Amino acid sequence: MRRSLVTLVAFIALAAWAGAQGPPPPLPAATQAKLFKNNRKLLENLVNHGIELAKADSPLRRAEECRKTAKTLANSMERAAEDQDPDRVAELARLMGDVVREGLVPNLNAAQLEIKPGDPLAPQLVKVRELATDDLISLPARIPTDGKVGDSQKVKDAIAVIQALQGSLGKP
């Protein structure tokens, strides 16, 4: 389970990096510097989350790290939307959906089976579920509905996938 989650995070990082790259013809130096800066931060955060995910010793801790990973991707999506980059927004949304579907939801469900009402960890489980739900609910409102990003069908489809995942987290 851990290996597949670490592999997933590594894949997400590489896919985000590859998806954010411009066309092969030469890019202006300022654009290259900006891409490097954006990707470096994202990759650094995703690698750190992957390391913490690998160290996690319970489904609850893995769920927490998956939520943090999804939040990192959501923040990068928001920045890409501000930069009017619909392809990057769509790619990051797809990756975020993968993290939620393949990491967060299964770990929340596993933690729910382990942690019974009255358990000292029960409030923490509720909090992780609430935070994850809030993250998914608030994200679409932070993506513009107009301009290059808002008019992109790719972005609309990606946001629809994120909204569909809201119900998969269960009741907080």
OpenMM code with the backbone's topology and positions (N, CA, C; nanometers):
from openmm import Vec3, app, unit

residues = "MET ARG ARG SER LEU VAL THR LEU VAL ALA PHE ILE ALA LEU ALA ALA TRP ALA GLY ALA GLN GLY PRO PRO PRO PRO LEU PRO ALA ALA THR GLN ALA LYS LEU PHE LYS ASN ASN ARG LYS LEU LEU GLU ASN LEU VAL ASN HIS GLY ILE GLU LEU ALA LYS ALA ASP SER PRO LEU ARG ARG ALA GLU GLU CYS ARG LYS THR ALA LYS THR LEU ALA ASN SER MET GLU ARG ALA ALA GLU ASP GLN ASP PRO ASP ARG VAL ALA GLU LEU ALA ARG LEU MET GLY ASP VAL VAL ARG GLU GLY LEU VAL PRO ASN LEU ASN ALA ALA GLN LEU GLU ILE LYS PRO GLY ASP PRO LEU ALA PRO GLN LEU VAL LYS VAL ARG GLU LEU ALA THR ASP ASP LEU ILE SER LEU PRO ALA ARG ILE PRO THR ASP GLY LYS VAL GLY ASP SER GLN LYS VAL LYS ASP ALA ILE ALA VAL ILE GLN ALA LEU GLN GLY SER LEU GLY LYS PRO".split()
positions = [
    Vec3(0.0834, -0.1190, 0.0000),
    Vec3(0.0000, 0.0000, 0.0000),
    Vec3(0.0879, 0.1253, 0.0000),
    Vec3(0.1898, 0.1244, 0.0881),
    Vec3(0.2765, 0.2416, 0.0965),
    Vec3(0.3526, 0.2637, -0.0332),
    Vec3(0.4014, 0.1531, -0.0892),
    Vec3(0.4778, 0.1661, -0.2134),
    Vec3(0.3912, 0.2246, -0.3233),
    Vec3(0.2666, 0.1785, -0.3321),
    Vec3(0.1804, 0.2309, -0.4386),
    Vec3(0.1496, 0.3783, -0.4162),
    Vec3(0.1343, 0.4210, -0.2923),
    Vec3(0.1078, 0.5619, -0.2651),
    Vec3(0.2308, 0.6476, -0.2930),
    Vec3(0.3488, 0.5963, -0.2556),
    Vec3(0.4717, 0.6701, -0.2848),
    Vec3(0.4918, 0.6779, -0.4352),
    Vec3(0.4651, 0.5674, -0.5046),
    Vec3(0.4755, 0.5670, -0.6501),
    Vec3(0.3776, 0.6659, -0.7109),
    Vec3(0.2558, 0.6701, -0.6566),
    Vec3(0.1551, 0.7641, -0.7049),
    Vec3(0.2027, 0.9081, -0.6874),
    Vec3(0.2563, 0.9399, -0.5718),
    Vec3(0.3036, 1.0760, -0.5471),
    Vec3(0.4196, 1.1099, -0.6410),
    Vec3(0.5106, 1.0165, -0.6603),
    Vec3(0.6228, 1.0408, -0.7521),
    Vec3(0.5707, 1.0612, -0.8947),
    Vec3(0.4735, 0.9802, -0.9346),
    Vec3(0.4141, 0.9966, -1.0668),
    Vec3(0.3471, 1.1322, -1.0797),
    Vec3(0.2754, 1.1728, -0.9780),
    Vec3(0.2076, 1.3020, -0.9796),
    Vec3(0.3097, 1.4143, -0.9956),
    Vec3(0.4167, 1.4060, -0.9205),
    Vec3(0.5191, 1.5096, -0.9281),
    Vec3(0.5794, 1.5157, -1.0681),
    Vec3(0.6123, 1.4011, -1.1236),
    Vec3(0.6713, 1.3998, -1.2570),
    Vec3(0.5704, 1.4442, -1.3630),
    Vec3(0.4459, 1.4023, -1.3486),
    Vec3(0.3444, 1.4420, -1.4455),
    Vec3(0.3171, 1.5915, -1.4378),
    Vec3(0.3139, 1.6461, -1.3163),
    Vec3(0.2928, 1.7902, -1.3010),
    Vec3(0.4086, 1.8669, -1.3633),
    Vec3(0.5286, 1.8183, -1.3390),
    Vec3(0.6458, 1.8829, -1.3963),
    Vec3(0.6405, 1.8762, -1.5486),
    Vec3(0.6113, 1.7583, -1.6021),
    Vec3(0.6071, 1.7418, -1.7473),
    Vec3(0.4916, 1.8215, -1.8076),
    Vec3(0.3785, 1.8227, -1.7415),
    Vec3(0.2628, 1.8949, -1.7922),
    Vec3(0.2814, 2.0449, -1.7915),
    Vec3(0.3662, 2.0943, -1.7061),
    Vec3(0.3860, 2.2388, -1.6952),
    Vec3(0.4926, 2.2899, -1.7918),
    Vec3(0.5602, 2.2007, -1.8575),
    Vec3(0.6666, 2.2431, -1.9485),
    Vec3(0.6069, 2.3060, -2.0729),
    Vec3(0.6718, 2.4054, -2.1218),
    Vec3(0.6285, 2.4734, -2.2428),
    Vec3(0.6666, 2.3942, -2.3664),
    Vec3(0.6359, 2.4486, -2.4811),
    Vec3(0.6715, 2.3798, -2.6051),
    Vec3(0.8233, 2.3743, -2.6217),
    Vec3(0.8723, 2.2757, -2.6977),
    Vec3(1.0156, 2.2606, -2.7151),
    Vec3(1.0883, 2.3812, -2.7744),
    Vec3(1.0242, 2.4610, -2.8632),
    Vec3(1.0984, 2.5779, -2.9114),
    Vec3(1.1403, 2.6662, -2.7949),
    Vec3(1.2450, 2.7454, -2.8162),
    Vec3(1.2997, 2.8241, -2.7059),
    Vec3(1.1962, 2.9179, -2.6428),
    Vec3(1.1965, 2.9143, -2.5129),
    Vec3(1.1116, 3.0043, -2.4358),
    Vec3(1.1956, 3.1213, -2.3873),
    Vec3(1.1323, 3.2347, -2.3677),
    Vec3(1.2078, 3.3464, -2.3101),
    Vec3(1.2637, 3.3082, -2.1729),
    Vec3(1.3754, 3.3643, -2.1381),
    Vec3(1.4428, 3.3322, -2.0123),
    Vec3(1.3528, 3.3583, -1.8923),
    Vec3(1.2760, 3.4658, -1.8967),
    Vec3(1.1868, 3.4976, -1.7847),
    Vec3(1.0811, 3.3893, -1.7672),
    Vec3(1.0287, 3.3375, -1.8764),
    Vec3(0.9291, 3.2308, -1.8702),
    Vec3(0.9920, 3.1035, -1.8160),
    Vec3(1.1110, 3.0723, -1.8625),
    Vec3(1.1804, 2.9536, -1.8131),
    Vec3(1.2054, 2.9640, -1.6630),
    Vec3(1.2459, 3.0797, -1.6187),
    Vec3(1.2720, 3.0993, -1.4755),
    Vec3(1.1432, 3.0825, -1.3950),
    Vec3(1.0343, 3.1353, -1.4460),
    Vec3(0.9058, 3.1245, -1.3756),
    Vec3(0.8595, 2.9792, -1.3687),
    Vec3(0.8709, 2.9061, -1.4812),
    Vec3(0.8339, 2.7649, -1.4806),
    Vec3(0.9187, 2.6862, -1.3814),
    Vec3(1.0478, 2.7128, -1.3829),
    Vec3(1.1363, 2.6428, -1.2903),
    Vec3(1.0976, 2.6726, -1.1455),
    Vec3(1.0716, 2.7987, -1.1169),
    Vec3(1.0358, 2.8382, -0.9806),
    Vec3(0.9058, 2.7708, -0.9372),
    Vec3(0.8028, 2.7748, -1.0221),
    Vec3(0.6748, 2.7126, -0.9894),
    Vec3(0.6887, 2.5621, -0.9722),
    Vec3(0.7578, 2.4988, -1.0642),
    Vec3(0.7718, 2.3533, -1.0577),
    Vec3(0.8597, 2.3100, -0.9415),
    Vec3(0.9616, 2.3871, -0.9114),
    Vec3(1.0510, 2.3508, -0.8014),
    Vec3(0.9742, 2.3463, -0.6701),
    Vec3(0.8934, 2.4469, -0.6457),
    Vec3(0.8149, 2.4507, -0.5214),
    Vec3(0.7173, 2.3344, -0.5158),
    Vec3(0.6479, 2.3106, -0.6261),
    Vec3(0.5507, 2.2018, -0.6299),
    Vec3(0.6186, 2.0672, -0.6088),
    Vec3(0.7264, 2.0439, -0.6810),
    Vec3(0.7986, 1.9172, -0.6665),
    Vec3(0.8530, 1.8988, -0.5254),
    Vec3(0.9083, 2.0047, -0.4703),
    Vec3(0.9616, 1.9974, -0.3342),
    Vec3(0.8512, 1.9591, -0.2353),
    Vec3(0.7370, 2.0234, -0.2469),
    Vec3(0.6250, 1.9925, -0.1574),
    Vec3(0.5749, 1.8499, -0.1776),
    Vec3(0.5613, 1.8075, -0.3034),
    Vec3(0.5117, 1.6731, -0.3296),
    Vec3(0.6093, 1.5659, -0.2818),
    Vec3(0.7364, 1.5901, -0.2992),
    Vec3(0.8354, 1.4937, -0.2492),
    Vec3(0.8297, 1.4860, -0.0966),
    Vec3(0.8205, 1.6009, -0.0309),
    Vec3(0.8100, 1.6007, 0.1151),
    Vec3(0.6855, 1.5260, 0.1621),
    Vec3(0.5730, 1.5477, 0.0942),
    Vec3(0.4504, 1.4746, 0.1308),
    Vec3(0.4688, 1.3248, 0.1065),
    Vec3(0.5367, 1.2908, -0.0019),
    Vec3(0.5617, 1.1499, -0.0306),
    Vec3(0.6475, 1.0839, 0.0754),
    Vec3(0.7459, 1.1558, 0.1235),
    Vec3(0.8315, 1.1015, 0.2301),
    Vec3(0.7504, 1.0806, 0.3571),
    Vec3(0.6711, 1.1791, 0.3921),
    Vec3(0.5871, 1.1669, 0.5116),
    Vec3(0.4840, 1.0554, 0.4953),
    Vec3(0.4326, 1.0405, 0.3751),
    Vec3(0.3366, 0.9343, 0.3470),
    Vec3(0.4018, 0.7980, 0.3655),
    Vec3(0.5246, 0.7852, 0.3212),
    Vec3(0.5976, 0.6589, 0.3376),
    Vec3(0.6244, 0.6289, 0.4844),
    Vec3(0.6420, 0.7317, 0.5654),
    Vec3(0.6679, 0.7128, 0.7086),
    Vec3(0.5402, 0.6866, 0.7878),
    Vec3(0.4257, 0.7191, 0.7306),
    Vec3(0.2988, 0.7076, 0.8025),
    Vec3(0.2736, 0.5628, 0.8423),
    Vec3(0.2337, 0.5452, 0.9674),
    Vec3(0.2167, 0.4108, 1.0208),
    Vec3(0.0710, 0.3707, 1.0417),
    Vec3(-0.0209, 0.4528, 0.9941),
    Vec3(-0.1624, 0.4202, 1.0101),
    Vec3(-0.2418, 0.4830, 0.8960),
    Vec3(-0.3603, 0.4290, 0.8703),
    Vec3(-0.4439, 0.4871, 0.7653),
    Vec3(-0.4782, 0.6343, 0.7924),
    Vec3(-0.4943, 0.6695, 0.9189),
    Vec3(-0.5270, 0.8078, 0.9525),
    Vec3(-0.4122, 0.9012, 0.9144),
    Vec3(-0.2903, 0.8628, 0.9474),
    Vec3(-0.1747, 0.9459, 0.9116),
    Vec3(-0.1563, 0.9515, 0.7591),
    Vec3(-0.1808, 0.8398, 0.6911),
    Vec3(-0.1719, 0.8405, 0.5449),
    Vec3(-0.2801, 0.9309, 0.4862),
    Vec3(-0.3992, 0.9269, 0.5431),
    Vec3(-0.5080, 1.0138, 0.4966),
    Vec3(-0.4699, 1.1603, 0.5151),
    Vec3(-0.4071, 1.1919, 0.6284),
    Vec3(-0.3635, 1.3300, 0.6531),
    Vec3(-0.2635, 1.3741, 0.5459),
    Vec3(-0.1683, 1.2890, 0.5126),
    Vec3(-0.0688, 1.3254, 0.4115),
    Vec3(-0.1300, 1.3339, 0.2724),
    Vec3(-0.2236, 1.2466, 0.2426),
    Vec3(-0.2925, 1.2559, 0.1133),
    Vec3(-0.3722, 1.3858, 0.1053),
    Vec3(-0.4330, 1.4267, 0.2150),
    Vec3(-0.5077, 1.5526, 0.2163),
    Vec3(-0.4124, 1.6696, 0.1928),
    Vec3(-0.2964, 1.6654, 0.2576),
    Vec3(-0.1979, 1.7718, 0.2393),
    Vec3(-0.1484, 1.7750, 0.0938),
    Vec3(-0.1303, 1.6582, 0.0353),
    Vec3(-0.0875, 1.6506, -0.1041),
    Vec3(-0.1936, 1.7104, -0.1955),
    Vec3(-0.3189, 1.6738, -0.1708),
    Vec3(-0.4292, 1.7288, -0.2508),
    Vec3(-0.4375, 1.8799, -0.2336),
    Vec3(-0.4161, 1.9275, -0.1124),
    Vec3(-0.4200, 2.0714, -0.0859),
    Vec3(-0.3061, 2.1428, -0.1606),
    Vec3(-0.1883, 2.0821, -0.1633),
    Vec3(-0.0753, 2.1385, -0.2371),
    Vec3(-0.1096, 2.1501, -0.3854),
    Vec3(-0.1694, 2.0462, -0.4406),
    Vec3(-0.2095, 2.0504, -0.5810),
    Vec3(-0.3174, 2.1554, -0.6048),
    Vec3(-0.4098, 2.1686, -0.5100),
    Vec3(-0.5157, 2.2705, -0.5214),
    Vec3(-0.4556, 2.4110, -0.5203),
    Vec3(-0.3589, 2.4333, -0.4335),
    Vec3(-0.2938, 2.5646, -0.4287),
    Vec3(-0.2214, 2.5941, -0.5604),
    Vec3(-0.1573, 2.4936, -0.6171),
    Vec3(-0.0891, 2.5115, -0.7452),
    Vec3(-0.1905, 2.5363, -0.8570),
    Vec3(-0.3054, 2.4708, -0.8478),
    Vec3(-0.4114, 2.4956, -0.9456),
    Vec3(-0.4577, 2.6402, -0.9398),
    Vec3(-0.4731, 2.6891, -0.8195),
    Vec3(-0.5177, 2.8275, -0.8027),
    Vec3(-0.4169, 2.9248, -0.8629),
    Vec3(-0.2879, 2.8993, -0.8403),
    Vec3(-0.1849, 2.9854, -0.8989),
    Vec3(-0.1857, 2.9762, -1.0515),
    Vec3(-0.2065, 2.8556, -1.1032),
    Vec3(-0.2124, 2.8385, -1.2486),
    Vec3(-0.3342, 2.9116, -1.3067),
    Vec3(-0.4431, 2.9121, -1.2328),
    Vec3(-0.5627, 2.9853, -1.2778),
    Vec3(-0.5352, 3.1353, -1.2794),
    Vec3(-0.4654, 3.1835, -1.1778),
    Vec3(-0.4289, 3.3257, -1.1749),
    Vec3(-0.3394, 3.3615, -1.2932),
    Vec3(-0.2551, 3.2667, -1.3340),
    Vec3(-0.1652, 3.2882, -1.4480),
    Vec3(-0.2351, 3.2636, -1.5816),
    Vec3(-0.3642, 3.2307, -1.5767),
    Vec3(-0.4431, 3.2028, -1.6968),
    Vec3(-0.3806, 3.0899, -1.7801),
    Vec3(-0.3500, 2.9778, -1.7122),
    Vec3(-0.2911, 2.8614, -1.7779),
    Vec3(-0.3890, 2.7438, -1.7662),
    Vec3(-0.4853, 2.7336, -1.8585),
    Vec3(-0.5894, 2.6309, -1.8465),
    Vec3(-0.5357, 2.4877, -1.8549),
    Vec3(-0.4327, 2.4643, -1.9334),
    Vec3(-0.3783, 2.3287, -1.9436),
    Vec3(-0.3203, 2.2828, -1.8106),
    Vec3(-0.2490, 2.3720, -1.7438),
    Vec3(-0.1905, 2.3377, -1.6137),
    Vec3(-0.3006, 2.3183, -1.5091),
    Vec3(-0.4022, 2.4020, -1.5117),
    Vec3(-0.5139, 2.3871, -1.4180),
    Vec3(-0.5795, 2.2507, -1.4362),
    Vec3(-0.6062, 2.2152, -1.5610),
    Vec3(-0.6718, 2.0871, -1.5887),
    Vec3(-0.5848, 1.9694, -1.5451),
    Vec3(-0.4553, 1.9768, -1.5744),
    Vec3(-0.3645, 1.8674, -1.5369),
    Vec3(-0.3544, 1.8539, -1.3850),
    Vec3(-0.3396, 1.9645, -1.3154),
    Vec3(-0.3306, 1.9598, -1.1696),
    Vec3(-0.4614, 1.9106, -1.1079),
    Vec3(-0.5743, 1.9485, -1.1661),
    Vec3(-0.7042, 1.9006, -1.1164),
    Vec3(-0.7154, 1.7493, -1.1348),
    Vec3(-0.6693, 1.7013, -1.2494),
    Vec3(-0.6725, 1.5562, -1.2734),
    Vec3(-0.5848, 1.4832, -1.1720),
    Vec3(-0.4667, 1.5371, -1.1470),
    Vec3(-0.3766, 1.4757, -1.0493),
    Vec3(-0.4350, 1.4804, -0.9089),
    Vec3(-0.4972, 1.5925, -0.8753),
    Vec3(-0.5603, 1.6034, -0.7450),
    Vec3(-0.6717, 1.4998, -0.7312),
    Vec3(-0.7485, 1.4824, -0.8371),
    Vec3(-0.8534, 1.3802, -0.8360),
    Vec3(-0.7962, 1.2420, -0.8115),
    Vec3(-0.6824, 1.2124, -0.8737),
    Vec3(-0.6170, 1.0828, -0.8528),
    Vec3(-0.5759, 1.0652, -0.7067),
    Vec3(-0.5191, 1.1684, -0.6476),
    Vec3(-0.4761, 1.1596, -0.5077),
    Vec3(-0.5962, 1.1358, -0.4161),
    Vec3(-0.7035, 1.2094, -0.4412),
    Vec3(-0.8236, 1.1935, -0.3572),
    Vec3(-0.8817, 1.0538, -0.3751),
    Vec3(-0.8984, 1.0128, -0.5003),
    Vec3(-0.9627, 0.8845, -0.5314),
    Vec3(-0.8777, 0.7648, -0.4891),
    Vec3(-0.7461, 0.7720, -0.5151),
    Vec3(-0.6595, 0.6567, -0.4919),
    Vec3(-0.5900, 0.6561, -0.3561),
    Vec3(-0.5811, 0.7709, -0.2914),
    Vec3(-0.5103, 0.7775, -0.1635),
    Vec3(-0.5966, 0.8204, -0.0474),
    Vec3(-0.6592, 0.9358, -0.0594),
    Vec3(-0.7342, 0.9922, 0.0522),
    Vec3(-0.8562, 0.9084, 0.0887),
    Vec3(-0.9415, 0.8800, -0.0082),
    Vec3(-1.0653, 0.8071, 0.0207),
    Vec3(-1.0380, 0.6683, 0.0786),
    Vec3(-0.9519, 0.5870, 0.0164),
    Vec3(-0.9273, 0.4542, 0.0749),
    Vec3(-0.8689, 0.4614, 0.2165),
    Vec3(-0.7816, 0.5581, 0.2418),
    Vec3(-0.7235, 0.5683, 0.3759),
    Vec3(-0.8240, 0.6201, 0.4784),
    Vec3(-0.9096, 0.7114, 0.4384),
    Vec3(-1.0152, 0.7558, 0.5299),
    Vec3(-1.1080, 0.6398, 0.5630),
    Vec3(-1.1425, 0.5603, 0.4623),
    Vec3(-1.2294, 0.4448, 0.4861),
    Vec3(-1.1628, 0.3419, 0.5766),
    Vec3(-1.0337, 0.3172, 0.5549),
    Vec3(-0.9603, 0.2224, 0.6398),
    Vec3(-0.9508, 0.2753, 0.7823),
    Vec3(-0.9271, 0.4038, 0.7970),
    Vec3(-0.9191, 0.4633, 0.9305),
    Vec3(-1.0541, 0.4548, 1.0003),
    Vec3(-1.1618, 0.4734, 0.9258),
    Vec3(-1.2962, 0.4650, 0.9825),
    Vec3(-1.3231, 0.3251, 1.0384),
    Vec3(-1.2712, 0.2236, 0.9704),
    Vec3(-1.2894, 0.0857, 1.0183),
    Vec3(-1.2089, 0.0586, 1.1449),
    Vec3(-1.0929, 0.1220, 1.1554),
    Vec3(-1.0056, 0.1009, 1.2716),
    Vec3(-1.0475, 0.1829, 1.3937),
    Vec3(-1.0940, 0.3042, 1.3689),
    Vec3(-1.1207, 0.3981, 1.4778),
    Vec3(-1.2697, 0.3989, 1.5083),
    Vec3(-1.3029, 0.3490, 1.6227),
    Vec3(-1.4427, 0.3404, 1.6649),
    Vec3(-1.4813, 0.4656, 1.7427),
    Vec3(-1.6124, 0.4951, 1.7501),
    Vec3(-1.6557, 0.6102, 1.8305),
    Vec3(-1.6049, 0.5961, 1.9746),
    Vec3(-1.5597, 0.7056, 2.0286),
    Vec3(-1.5036, 0.7052, 2.1638),
    Vec3(-1.3529, 0.6858, 2.1662),
    Vec3(-1.2976, 0.6404, 2.0565),
    Vec3(-1.1520, 0.6256, 2.0453),
    Vec3(-1.0900, 0.7649, 2.0528),
    Vec3(-0.9748, 0.7804, 2.1183),
    Vec3(-0.9103, 0.9115, 2.1257),
    Vec3(-0.8753, 0.9710, 1.9895),
    Vec3(-0.8615, 0.8867, 1.8868),
    Vec3(-0.8292, 0.9362, 1.7533),
    Vec3(-0.9530, 0.9752, 1.6718),
    Vec3(-1.0716, 0.9463, 1.7238),
    Vec3(-1.1957, 0.9761, 1.6504),
    Vec3(-1.2084, 1.1244, 1.6145),
    Vec3(-1.1800, 1.2179, 1.7059),
    Vec3(-1.1900, 1.3589, 1.6675),
    Vec3(-1.0912, 1.3972, 1.5561),
    Vec3(-0.9741, 1.3372, 1.5578),
    Vec3(-0.8751, 1.3663, 1.4544),
    Vec3(-0.9243, 1.3150, 1.3185),
    Vec3(-0.9866, 1.1977, 1.3171),
    Vec3(-1.0418, 1.1437, 1.1934),
    Vec3(-1.1508, 1.2360, 1.1391),
    Vec3(-1.2372, 1.2823, 1.2268),
    Vec3(-1.3436, 1.3745, 1.1851),
    Vec3(-1.2825, 1.5028, 1.1283),
    Vec3(-1.1792, 1.5525, 1.1948),
    Vec3(-1.1160, 1.6764, 1.1486),
    Vec3(-1.0531, 1.6591, 1.0103),
    Vec3(-0.9824, 1.5490, 0.9863),
    Vec3(-0.9209, 1.5250, 0.8558),
    Vec3(-1.0290, 1.5177, 0.7489),
    Vec3(-1.1369, 1.4470, 0.7773),
    Vec3(-1.2466, 1.4348, 0.6812),
    Vec3(-1.3095, 1.5722, 0.6534),
    Vec3(-1.3301, 1.6513, 0.7596),
    Vec3(-1.3883, 1.7857, 0.7434),
    Vec3(-1.2973, 1.8761, 0.6609),
    Vec3(-1.1680, 1.8744, 0.6904),
    Vec3(-1.0735, 1.9573, 0.6158),
    Vec3(-1.0700, 1.9168, 0.4685),
    Vec3(-1.0682, 1.7875, 0.4432),
    Vec3(-1.0654, 1.7392, 0.3046),
    Vec3(-1.1927, 1.7802, 0.2311),
    Vec3(-1.3062, 1.7676, 0.2993),
    Vec3(-1.4332, 1.8076, 0.2385),
    Vec3(-1.4341, 1.9571, 0.2100),
    Vec3(-1.3893, 2.0366, 0.3061),
    Vec3(-1.3830, 2.1821, 0.2859),
    Vec3(-1.2912, 2.2179, 0.1689),
    Vec3(-1.1777, 2.1482, 0.1584),
    Vec3(-1.0851, 2.1742, 0.0486),
    Vec3(-1.1522, 2.1496, -0.0864),
    Vec3(-1.2246, 2.0376, -0.0964),
    Vec3(-1.2891, 2.0050, -0.2240),
    Vec3(-1.4056, 2.0982, -0.2552),
    Vec3(-1.4766, 2.1405, -0.1529),
    Vec3(-1.5909, 2.2291, -0.1746),
    Vec3(-1.5446, 2.3689, -0.2136),
    Vec3(-1.4397, 2.4177, -0.1494),
    Vec3(-1.3967, 2.5558, -0.1733),
    Vec3(-1.3162, 2.5723, -0.3017),
    Vec3(-1.2564, 2.4673, -0.3519),
    Vec3(-1.1688, 2.4799, -0.4683),
    Vec3(-1.2381, 2.5369, -0.5922),
    Vec3(-1.3520, 2.4841, -0.6347),
    Vec3(-1.4132, 2.5384, -0.7573),
    Vec3(-1.4411, 2.6885, -0.7504),
    Vec3(-1.4718, 2.7396, -0.6330),
    Vec3(-1.4999, 2.8831, -0.6196),
    Vec3(-1.3732, 2.9666, -0.6385),
    Vec3(-1.2567, 2.9052, -0.6212),
    Vec3(-1.1306, 2.9790, -0.6350),
    Vec3(-1.0769, 2.9775, -0.7778),
    Vec3(-1.1451, 2.9046, -0.8670),
    Vec3(-1.1047, 2.8989, -1.0072),
    Vec3(-1.1980, 2.9918, -1.0851),
    Vec3(-1.1420, 3.0865, -1.1613),
    Vec3(-1.2271, 3.1822, -1.2331),
    Vec3(-1.3218, 3.1133, -1.3311),
    Vec3(-1.4383, 3.1713, -1.3491),
    Vec3(-1.5355, 3.1169, -1.4432),
    Vec3(-1.5349, 3.1929, -1.5745),
    Vec3(-1.4450, 3.2879, -1.5871),
    Vec3(-1.4355, 3.3630, -1.7111),
    Vec3(-1.2893, 3.3697, -1.7544),
    Vec3(-1.2663, 3.4301, -1.8680),
    Vec3(-1.1301, 3.4404, -1.9179),
    Vec3(-1.0837, 3.3095, -1.9796),
    Vec3(-0.9559, 3.3017, -2.0057),
    Vec3(-0.8967, 3.1858, -2.0719),
    Vec3(-0.9191, 3.0574, -1.9918),
    Vec3(-0.9043, 3.0648, -1.8607),
    Vec3(-0.9218, 2.9466, -1.7753),
    Vec3(-1.0696, 2.9095, -1.7647),
    Vec3(-1.1535, 3.0073, -1.7352),
    Vec3(-1.2957, 2.9804, -1.7165),
    Vec3(-1.3653, 2.9314, -1.8412),
    Vec3(-1.3162, 2.9730, -1.9571),
    Vec3(-1.3780, 2.9330, -2.0832),
    Vec3(-1.3281, 2.7981, -2.1339),
    Vec3(-1.2247, 2.7439, -2.0717),
    Vec3(-1.1654, 2.6186, -2.1173),
    Vec3(-1.2533, 2.4993, -2.0794),
    Vec3(-1.2869, 2.4180, -2.1784),
    Vec3(-1.3666, 2.2978, -2.1514),
    Vec3(-1.2876, 2.1980, -2.0676),
    Vec3(-1.1559, 2.1926, -2.0885),
    Vec3(-1.0714, 2.1043, -2.0072),
    Vec3(-1.0840, 2.1391, -1.8591),
    Vec3(-1.0813, 2.2673, -1.8284),
    Vec3(-1.0915, 2.3120, -1.6896),
    Vec3(-1.2305, 2.2814, -1.6349),
    Vec3(-1.3324, 2.3078, -1.7136),
    Vec3(-1.4700, 2.2786, -1.6693),
    Vec3(-1.4859, 2.1302, -1.6372),
    Vec3(-1.4330, 2.0446, -1.7236),
    Vec3(-1.4413, 1.9002, -1.7006),
    Vec3(-1.3635, 1.8595, -1.5757),
    Vec3(-1.2451, 1.9172, -1.5574),
    Vec3(-1.1626, 1.8839, -1.4408),
    Vec3(-1.2299, 1.9276, -1.3117),
    Vec3(-1.2908, 2.0454, -1.3122),
    Vec3(-1.3606, 2.0942, -1.1931),
    Vec3(-1.4813, 2.0057, -1.1637),
    Vec3(-1.5488, 1.9590, -1.2686),
    Vec3(-1.6628, 1.8691, -1.2491),
    Vec3(-1.6185, 1.7395, -1.1810),
    Vec3(-1.5020, 1.6904, -1.2170),
    Vec3(-1.4487, 1.5693, -1.1529),
    Vec3(-1.4222, 1.5961, -1.0047),
    Vec3(-1.3630, 1.7105, -0.9739),
    Vec3(-1.3358, 1.7476, -0.8340),
    Vec3(-1.4668, 1.7564, -0.7565),
    Vec3(-1.5672, 1.8185, -0.8155),
    Vec3(-1.6961, 1.8315, -0.7473),
    Vec3(-1.7611, 1.6951, -0.7260),
    Vec3(-1.7450, 1.6043, -0.8204),
    Vec3(-1.8013, 1.4703, -0.8073),
    Vec3(-1.7352, 1.3933, -0.6930),
    Vec3(-1.6105, 1.4245, -0.6648),
    Vec3(-1.5381, 1.3550, -0.5583),
    Vec3(-1.5831, 1.3989, -0.4177),
    Vec3(-1.6517, 1.5109, -0.4084),
    Vec3(-1.6924, 1.5619, -0.2772),
    Vec3(-1.7723, 1.4588, -0.1987),
    Vec3(-1.8601, 1.3897, -0.2658),
    Vec3(-1.9442, 1.2897, -0.1984),
    Vec3(-1.8686, 1.1641, -0.1584),
    Vec3(-1.7534, 1.1401, -0.2202),
    Vec3(-1.6787, 1.0160, -0.1915),
    Vec3(-1.6091, 1.0198, -0.0556),
    Vec3(-1.5985, 1.1373, 0.0037),
    Vec3(-1.5292, 1.1474, 0.1322),
    Vec3(-1.6156, 1.1026, 0.2487),
    Vec3(-1.7433, 1.0879, 0.2256),
    Vec3(-1.8334, 1.0466, 0.3326),
    Vec3(-1.8698, 1.1617, 0.4222),
    Vec3(-1.9474, 1.1301, 0.5214),
    Vec3(-1.9971, 1.2323, 0.6133),
    Vec3(-1.8945, 1.2597, 0.7220),
    Vec3(-1.8577, 1.3889, 0.7391),
    Vec3(-1.7613, 1.4222, 0.8455),
    Vec3(-1.8164, 1.3964, 0.9838),
] * unit.nanometer
topology = app.Topology()
chain = topology.addChain("A")
for resn in residues:
    res = topology.addResidue(resn, chain)
    for name in ("N", "CA", "C"):
        topology.addAtom(name, app.Element.getBySymbol(name[0]), res)
